[in-house]
Amino acid sequence: MSQLGTLEAGSRHDLRVDISPDAPDESDLRDEGEGAFGYVHSYETSSRYDGPGLRIVLFVSGCLLRCSYCHNPDTWHLKDGTYVSAQQVIDRLGTFLPALRLLDGGLTISGGEPMVQLAFTRRILAAAKEMGLHTAIETSGFLGDRADERYLSCLDLVLLDIKSGDPETYRKATGRDLAPTLRFAERLAALGKPVWVRFTLVPGLTDDPANVEKIARFVAPMRNVEWVEVQPFHQLGAFKWKAMELEYRHANTPRPGPELVNRVLDQFRAAGCRALHRGTGRRDRGGFSALGYVREIAPARDAFERRRHRADAGFRWAAVRLQVRQWPPEEYASGTAHRHRLRRAC
């Protein structure tokens, strides 16, 4: 039995290993105590990337895929996570409730793979729903057969990573079969469950036109798919592979340039998908803005942008208040200094 730890805020880019050495293997899919306890990597409190509005993102441990370009290999094994109670997660989520409601946000559970710890993540998602929050998971869909109606009823959105449309390429990239992911996608479509499809563009691995075309043709008829996000490969997780002494095949793989990204976007759009580019920041190194693509997409994305801008406004006002609290008392007497700093903060 693992020792109970403390839920820690952090980042998906933090390296966390060997925190719970007594944890079971991730291939043992039994949840302890009907999901009362589980293994967590970390959580982030201000994501605008992992669902609509402002998101709390919980990164859980455990994944059965071994993606060759994974930027979080320290979420593969349960033993690398912190053993916490679901109630601890729920209580922490409750402290952010006013801000999440104000900014039309919610909870996204990512990983790792949320469905490795099915009962644990279901308990947390159900509690978030009871709080009135929007809920989502990011998943490969490989374990989609495990998700019963009780689990899916706790979800407002599924961020579905379809890593390849070609079975051979999928196995080369992940070490697993493609069929379970496609089966889960078809099930979500039959239920009308909202989905954002995510596709990681890795030069030399997933960029073949025929591979992209297969995904596009598969996704395009699905009315529940709101859009396809093309995510360019990056090297932000390379240091983890080195630290964990894992063989990293993509040390020399370049980031996709604008020409390649545009070609892939055009393929998805030609098939009838609403597609956008997602960089790792507001503007990628190729010089084109993710927001530029966002503005080309239909009303669902526009509504998301309105919520995002309200979140920006909230952050700016929070920054102003923080600066005001930090100013020395004597500076309040200077209206000029106050107005100058307020303009700079905004």
C-alpha positions in Angstrom: 0.0 0.0 0.0 1.4 3.4 -1.0 1.7 6.1 1.6 -0.8 8.9 1.4 0.7 12.1 0.1 -0.3 15.7 -0.5 -1.8 17.0 -3.7 0.6 19.5 -5.3 0.1 22.3 -7.8 2.7 22.4 -10.5 3.0 22.0 -14.2 2.7 19.3 -16.8 6.4 20.0 -17.5 7.6 19.2 -14.0 9.6 16.0 -13.6 8.2 13.7 -10.9 9.5 10.1 -10.5 9.5 7.3 -8.0 7.2 9.1 -5.5 5.1 6.0 -4.8 7.4 3.0 -5.3 4.9 0.6 -3.8 2.2 1.4 -6.4 0.8 -1.4 -8.6 1.7 -1.6 -12.2 -0.4 0.6 -14.5 -1.5 -2.5 -16.5 -3.4 -3.6 -13.3 -6.6 -1.7 -14.0 -8.3 -2.3 -10.7 -9.2 0.8 -8.7 -8.8 0.8 -5.0 -11.8 1.5 -2.8 -14.2 2.4 -5.6 -11.9 5.3 -6.6 -11.5 6.7 -3.1 -7.7 6.9 -3.7 -5.5 7.3 -6.8 -2.2 8.5 -8.2 -1.7 12.1 -9.4 1.2 13.8 -11.1 0.2 17.4 -10.5 -2.5 20.0 -11.3 -2.5 23.4 -13.1 -4.8 26.2 -12.2 -5.0 28.5 -15.2 -5.1 26.5 -18.4 -6.9 28.0 -21.4 -5.8 25.2 -23.7 -7.6 22.2 -22.3 -11.2 23.0 -22.8 -13.5 26.0 -22.8 -12.9 28.9 -20.4 -10.4 28.8 -17.6 -9.5 25.2 -16.6 -8.2 23.4 -13.6 -6.2 20.5 -15.2 -5.5 17.4 -13.1 -2.7 15.2 -14.5 -3.2 11.7 -13.3 -0.6 8.9 -13.5 -0.8 5.7 -15.5 -0.8 5.2 -19.3 -0.6 2.0 -21.4 0.6 3.8 -24.5 4.3 4.5 -25.0 4.3 7.4 -27.5 7.7 7.9 -28.9 7.3 11.7 -28.7 5.5 11.9 -25.3 6.4 15.0 -23.4 5.3 13.4 -20.1 6.9 10.0 -19.8 6.9 10.5 -16.0 3.1 10.0 -16.1 3.3 6.5 -17.6 3.7 4.6 -14.3 1.5 4.8 -11.2 4.6 4.6 -9.1 5.8 8.0 -10.3 2.7 9.8 -9.0 1.6 10.9 -5.6 -1.0 8.8 -3.8 -3.9 11.0 -2.8 -7.5 10.7 -1.8 -10.2 11.8 -4.2 -11.7 13.9 -1.5 -8.5 15.8 -1.3 -8.7 16.6 -5.0 -12.4 17.6 -4.7 -11.8 19.9 -1.7 -9.0 21.6 -3.6 -11.2 22.0 -6.7 -13.8 23.6 -4.5 -11.4 26.4 -3.5 -11.3 27.5 -7.1 -15.1 27.3 -7.7 -15.9 31.0 -7.7 -13.2 31.9 -10.2 -14.1 29.0 -12.5 -17.8 29.9 -12.5 -17.0 33.5 -13.2 -14.7 32.6 -16.2 -17.0 29.9 -17.6 -14.3 27.3 -16.8 -14.2 23.8 -15.4 -12.2 20.7 -14.8 -10.1 18.7 -17.3 -8.5 15.4 -16.3 -5.5 14.5 -18.4 -2.4 12.4 -17.8 -1.2 9.9 -18.3 -4.6 8.4 -19.3 -7.6 9.1 -17.1 -9.3 5.8 -17.8 -6.4 3.8 -16.3 -7.8 5.0 -12.9 -11.4 4.8 -14.0 -13.2 4.9 -10.6 -10.9 7.5 -9.2 -11.4 9.9 -12.1 -15.1 9.2 -12.3 -15.5 10.1 -8.6 -13.8 13.5 -9.2 -15.7 14.2 -12.4 -19.0 13.5 -10.7 -18.2 15.8 -7.8 -17.2 18.6 -10.3 -20.6 18.1 -12.1 -22.4 18.4 -8.8 -20.5 21.8 -8.3 -22.0 22.9 -11.6 -18.6 22.8 -13.5 -17.9 21.9 -17.1 -16.0 18.6 -17.2 -13.6 17.1 -19.7 -11.0 14.4 -20.1 -8.1 14.2 -22.5 -7.7 10.6 -23.6 -6.2 8.4 -26.3 -9.4 6.4 -26.3 -7.4 3.2 -26.1 -9.3 2.2 -22.9 -12.6 3.6 -24.2 -14.3 0.2 -23.8 -13.9 0.6 -20.0 -16.0 3.7 -19.9 -19.6 2.8 -19.1 -22.6 5.1 -19.3 -22.1 6.1 -15.7 -18.6 7.4 -16.6 -19.6 9.1 -19.8 -22.5 10.9 -18.1 -19.9 12.8 -16.0 -18.4 14.3 -19.1 -19.3 17.4 -21.1 -16.4 17.1 -23.5 -13.8 14.6 -24.6 -10.5 15.8 -25.9 -9.6 12.8 -28.1 -6.1 12.3 -29.2 -6.1 10.4 -32.6 -2.3 10.0 -33.1 -2.5 8.4 -36.5 -5.0 7.2 -39.1 -2.8 4.4 -40.3 -2.6 1.3 -38.0 1.0 0.6 -38.8 2.0 4.2 -38.0 -0.1 4.2 -34.9 1.7 1.1 -33.6 5.1 2.6 -34.4 4.2 5.8 -32.6 2.5 4.3 -29.5 3.3 0.6 -29.3 -0.5 -0.1 -29.4 -3.4 -0.8 -31.8 -5.4 1.9 -33.4 -8.7 0.1 -33.4 -9.8 0.8 -29.8 -9.4 4.5 -30.4 -11.5 4.5 -33.5 -14.2 2.3 -31.8 -14.4 4.8 -28.9 -14.7 7.7 -31.3 -17.6 6.0 -33.1 -19.3 5.4 -29.8 -19.0 9.1 -28.8 -20.4 10.1 -32.2 -23.4 7.8 -31.8 -24.0 9.3 -28.3 -23.6 12.9 -29.7 -20.9 13.6 -27.0 -19.0 16.7 -27.9 -15.4 16.0 -29.0 -12.3 18.0 -29.8 -10.0 15.8 -31.8 -6.3 16.4 -31.3 -3.6 15.4 -33.7 0.1 15.7 -33.0 2.1 16.6 -36.1 5.5 14.9 -35.8 7.8 15.3 -38.9 8.9 12.0 -40.2 6.4 10.0 -38.2 2.8 11.3 -38.5 3.1 13.9 -41.3 2.6 11.6 -44.3 -0.3 13.0 -46.4 -2.0 9.6 -46.6 -1.9 9.3 -42.8 -3.5 12.7 -42.3 -6.1 12.0 -45.0 -7.2 8.8 -43.2 -7.9 10.8 -39.9 -9.6 13.6 -41.8 -11.9 11.2 -43.7 -12.7 9.3 -40.5 -13.5 12.5 -38.4 -15.3 14.7 -41.0 -18.7 12.9 -41.0 -18.9 13.1 -37.1 -21.3 15.9 -36.2 -20.2 15.8 -32.6 -16.6 16.7 -33.4 -16.5 20.5 -32.9 -13.0 20.9 -34.4 -9.6 19.3 -35.0 -6.6 20.8 -33.3 -3.3 20.3 -35.0 -0.6 20.3 -32.4 3.0 20.7 -33.6 5.6 18.4 -32.1 7.9 20.1 -29.7 10.9 19.3 -27.5 9.6 20.5 -24.1 9.7 17.0 -22.7 13.1 15.9 -24.0 14.8 16.5 -20.7 12.5 14.0 -19.0 13.6 11.2 -21.3 17.2 12.0 -20.5 16.6 12.2 -16.8 14.7 8.9 -16.8 17.4 7.3 -19.0 14.9 6.4 -21.7 15.8 6.0 -25.4 14.4 9.1 -27.1 14.0 8.7 -30.9 13.2 12.3 -31.6 16.2 14.2 -30.3 16.8 15.5 -33.8 13.2 15.8 -35.0 12.5 19.4 -35.9 9.5 21.4 -35.0 7.0 21.5 -38.0 7.3 24.7 -40.0 4.4 26.9 -41.3 4.3 25.2 -44.7 3.9 21.7 -43.2 1.3 22.9 -40.7 -0.7 24.7 -43.4 -0.6 21.6 -45.6 -2.1 19.5 -42.8 -4.7 22.1 -41.9 -5.7 22.3 -45.6 -6.1 18.5 -45.7 -8.5 18.5 -42.7 -10.5 21.5 -44.1 -10.7 20.0 -47.5 -12.3 16.9 -46.0 -14.9 19.0 -44.2 -13.3 19.4 -40.8 -13.1 22.6 -38.9 -9.4 22.7 -38.1 -7.0 25.0 -36.3 -3.4 25.1 -35.4 -2.4 24.9 -31.7 1.2 26.0 -30.9 2.8 25.9 -27.4 2.3 29.6 -27.0 0.3 32.5 -28.4 2.4 32.7 -31.5 4.6 29.9 -32.8 8.1 30.2 -34.1 6.9 30.0 -37.7 5.4 33.5 -37.3 1.7 32.6 -37.6 -0.8 33.0 -34.8 -3.0 30.3 -33.4 -5.6 33.0 -32.8 -5.6 33.8 -36.5 -6.8 30.3 -37.3 -9.3 30.4 -34.4 -11.0 33.4 -36.0 -11.6 31.5 -39.2 -13.7 28.9 -37.5 -17.5 28.8 -37.0 -19.6 30.2 -34.1 -18.7 27.5 -31.6 -15.1 28.6 -31.6 -16.1 32.3 -31.5 -18.1 31.6 -28.3 -15.0 30.0 -26.9 -13.0 33.1 -27.8 -15.4 35.4 -26.0 -15.0 33.3 -22.9 -11.2 33.4 -23.3 -11.2 37.2 -23.6 -13.2 37.5 -20.4 -10.7 35.2 -18.8 -7.9 37.6 -20.0 -9.8 40.5 -18.5 -10.1 38.7 -15.2 -6.4 38.0 -15.2 -5.5 41.6 -16.0 -7.8 42.9 -13.2 -6.3 40.4 -10.8 -2.8 41.6 -11.8 -3.9 45.2 -11.1 -5.2 44.3 -7.6 -2.0 42.4 -6.8 0.1 45.4 -7.8 -2.0 47.7 -5.7 -1.5 45.6 -2.7 2.2 45.6 -3.2 2.6 49.3 -3.5 4.2 51.1 -0.5 1.6 53.1 1.4 3.4 56.4 0.7 2.8 55.9 -3.0 -0.9 56.0 -2.6 -0.5 59.7 -2.0 0.8 60.2 -5.5 -2.1 60.1 -7.9 0.3 60.5 -10.8 2.3 57.4 -9.8 -0.9 55.4 -9.2 -2.3 56.2 -12.6 1.0 55.5 -14.4 1.3 52.1 -12.8 -2.3 51.2 -13.4 -2.0 52.0 -17.1 1.2 49.8 -17.2 -0.6 46.9 -15.4 -3.5 47.0 -17.8 
